[in-house]
Amino acid sequence: MFDSLIQKLLEQSILSNLTSLASRLLIAAIFILAGFGKITGYAGTVSYMQAMGVPGALAPLAILVELGGGLALLLGLWTRSVAAILAGFCVITAFIFHHNLADQTTMIMFMKNLAMTGGLLQLVMYGGGAASLDQRSSHR
């Protein structure tokens, strides 16, 4: 019953475009905020990475992936490729930083990373939508 209603609503191009845009923006937001947080708390980021066995020298790469990838998703630029990179990043960071599943908070963070991976894989499959730079450049 609800599936057919949702399908009918999404057949309206404006609603479909807004839904696609909203999903991309919501996914991008967490990466932009995380990347910016790593810049403003750089010393803490490096210390945390080192405590987890990751070289602190990789902090700039993490910032680039999160902030750069988040901004690219926000704009809908190279959406499929960026989403694939971010999906891999989410899985890798889940296993490195959130592997203590006995701790409930850590387990939730682990599951959050996997859920984000699912959303990113949808972007890999379906792209950034009509309100994306990818879509605009493909019509030239």
Residue pairs with C-beta under 8 A, 6 or more apart in sequence:
9 15
10 16
10 19
13 130
16 129
16 130
17 129
17 130
17 131
18 131
20 126
20 128
20 129
20 130
20 131
20 132
21 76
21 129
21 131
21 132
23 119
23 122
23 123
24 73
24 74
24 76
24 79
24 123
24 128
24 129
24 132
25 74
27 73
27 116
27 119
27 120
27 123
28 70
28 71
28 73
28 74
29 70
30 70
30 116
31 66
31 67
31 69
31 70
31 73
31 86
32 66
32 67
32 70
32 71
32 74
33 70
34 66
34 67
34 70
35 62
35 63
35 64
35 65
35 66
35 67
35 68
35 70
36 67
37 45
38 45
38 59
38 62
38 63
38 66
38 67
39 63
39 67
42 59
45 56
45 59
45 62
46 56
46 59
47 56
49 55
49 56
49 58
49 59
49 62
50 56
52 96
52 97
53 96
54 96
65 85
65 86
65 89
66 89
69 82
69 85
69 86
69 89
72 78
72 79
72 82
73 79
73 82
73 83
73 86
73 123
73 128
75 132
75 133
76 128
76 129
76 131
76 132
76 133
76 134
76 135
77 128
77 132
77 133
77 134
78 134
79 123
79 127
79 128
79 132
79 134
80 123
80 124
80 127
80 128
80 134
83 120
83 121
83 123
83 124
84 120
84 124
86 116
86 120
87 116
87 117
87 120
87 121
87 124
90 113
90 114
90 116
90 117
90 120
91 113
91 114
91 117
93 113
94 109
94 110
94 113
94 114
94 117
97 109
98 106
98 107
98 109
98 110
98 113
99 106
99 110
100 106
100 107
101 107
101 110
127 134
127 135
128 134
128 135
129 135
